[in-house]
Amino acid sequence: MIAVVDYGMGNLRSVAKALEKVGAEAVVTSDAAVIADSAGVVLPGVGAFADCMKNLDRSRLTRPILDFIATGRPFFGICLGLQLLFAESFEFGRHEGLGIVKGSVVRFSGGPFEGKDRLKIPHMGWNRVTWHTREAPFDAVSDDDYFYFVHSFYVVPENRDAAAGTTDYGGQFVSALRYKNVFATQFHPEKSQEKGLSILKSFAALVDQWDS
Amino acid sequence: MLAKRIIPCLDVKDGRVVKGVNFIDLTDAGDPVENASFYDREGADELTFLDITASSDKRDIILDVVRRTAEEIFMPLTVGGGIRTIEDIRKLLVAGADKVSINTAAVNDPGFVFKAAQRFGSQCIVVAVDAKRRRPEEWGRHIKESGRRIPDKNSREDLTWEVVTHGGRQVTGIDALQWVTRMEELGAGEIMLTSMDFDGTKEGYDLSLTRAVVDRVTIPVIASGGVGTLDHIFEGLTLAGADAALAASIFHFREHSIRAAKEHLKERGVPVRL
């Protein structure tokens, strides 16, 4: 079973429905015991970094999530759920994250985002990913596939090997992450039609290995 | 490279899909979820429901429509129409909407946009702006239907646009170009811009209006109102520089498929997801 962590942020229903669509058993929960008993965890999230981190703390879910990841079972972060894995963010001041991955979360800035033909912020819409790994859960996607993004900040991991995929928006940024048993995407697989669902399906297969 | 988006819009009344011509003369045409699935299969990039249900005791029907749609389709869903309170937004997001579009409530209380963006994040707050070409001396004065003019969509004359509400029946005295800047400052994540001069005419988007708004804000702009041909979509995304093109009737009445629209754009060098 996959626990979709509910801490009052974001559209959890669509994440759970997408997991069910690919045949996984998903439960939306804010119960630490359920998270501890799950074979897999998905951490969604939209909104501001500081609010999300505050809500995680307030829901007393920070420790259970860290404990879960430490067990080595598959974990998937989506959008802000990717950014929260990092040690620090600079969205509206400096904020501490979960610190699972070394690096930071920074805002799109610089030349391409200034002037007449500037790129828009947020980066909103469908964009492609250059994949640096073919391993699960990113084994059924190609560089031609589009995924749905909506964000103004992106992650900069210190360890470049953690970059499972990168996307071009005024320069390359890390749009998919793979670090031990932790997987995460800046885009929304649950909103990216069949290609997005293929990632969740592959993740669910990883989880199945722990369920049996 | 970020793809330009094609967004079909479904007008929903009492849980059923309708499509008005200039927001009048509605014809009933089916189940919203079935329509949504159809657009999903055709490769729509997003979907928008505009809830035009009038009676307040039927307002919750849209929540059920959103819930059922979110079980079937896995692409971004925006819901607009009649959103007044933070609780309205929360209910729609919990039901499965990804974004909400706010129109009249923003005009009545611009602070509502700020509160909504603070609470749910800018990424899910779309401000819908209905704008009408008017001379400054006409602003705030009631629009006479007989006095309605459809000027050239490429017009270079010094144009001004007034924000209107209620399908163009109410004037606000607000300059649309100043309004979109204000909405961005208050936290809007996107502007859905509808020309009330061109909506329903099939003459194309108001390119002058769209260009002016695109140049004003840094957030994405969705062009809306007036599409009759695939070239109109091309013009809106290129000449006017919109990030997304919203259309209702040409897709709804199957005059063109979304796939045909995307192929048309791709042949002309516009980045689209095919």
Interface residues (C-beta under 8 A of the other chain):
Chain A: N11 R13 S14 K17 A18 K21 V46 G47 A48 K116 R118 L119 K120 I121 P122 H123 M124 G125 W126 N127 R128 Y146 Y148 V150 H151 D168 Y169 H188 E190 K191 S192 Q193 E194 G196 L197
Chain B: M1 L2 A3 K4 R5 D40 D45 R67 A70 E71 F74 M75 P76 L93 V94 A95 G96 A97 D98 F120 G121 S122 Q123 C124 G189 E190 D215 T218 I219 P220 D243 A244 R273
